[in-house]
Amino acid sequence: MPTAKSKPFNEQVALVTGGGTGIGRAFAGSLLSTGVGRVVIASRREATLRTAAEDLNGRFPGERAVPMAFDIRDRKSTETLVRKIFNHFGSVDILINNAGLAVAESIEVLSEDGWNQVMETNVRGAMWLSQIVLPKMFEANFGDIVNVSSQAGKHGYADVPSYCASKFALLGLAESIRDEIRRRAANIRVFNLCPGLVDVESDPSGPAKPGFLHVRNLSASLRYALNLDRDVELHDIGMTSRIL
């Protein structure tokens, strides 16, 4: 059986939604440290993206972090973002669906607006991006899609039912995409990262807050997944913190 096509990291282009802050910003740094050629960080807040890109480009050579503003809840804005990336860089080899939010409303008071805001951001946005990017990945016979789900995609929590529903849905969407990839025998992988609470504010080399995962561990799991052989089908990486 022939070896699945690979592509050097320095020739790859990554898109990280929610890339200006938190987990997304940490992922962007991790990709740059791995040597990914271009890392597009995208969200609604243009000023935040610019600041993040300046910081990342100050730490990693080559001006490879690229800020691009868009609204994940708007189809036209999403299409424009992907078109700009392809026009500038020629591909999206790594799509990281990280943008997400939670609305703390129990089932008794859950509002339609709160439900829609969470589902449109966490699920529909990831679906749109996957739908737009996948045809190009199929054409190139190469690509990786990484979804940031959560332990809330494995377990229900009373205070955030809409968030839990969205993260469960993200896993189902990923499995459906995987099945399409299997049908086509395509060289594309889909991973889900399912962390518990993540500490993105502690010192990079220090400990996380009790009960939280340090974000560097999530970044390490991303690097691990992307560095696996192309014929390895890894589904979910779940992790939680434990008190020692």
Secondary structure, DSSP 8 states (H G I E B T S, - for coil): --------GGG-EEEEETTTSHHHHHHHHHHHHHT-SEEEEEES-HHHHHHHHHHHHHHSTTS-EEEEE--TT-HHHHHHHHHHHHHHHS---EEEE---------TTT--HHHHHHHHIIIIIHHHHHHHHHHHHHHHHT-EEEEEE--GGGTS--TT-HHHHHHHHHHHHHHHHHHHHHHHHT-SEEEEEEEESSEE-SS-TTS---TT-EEHHHHHHHHHHHHHS-TT----EEEE-----
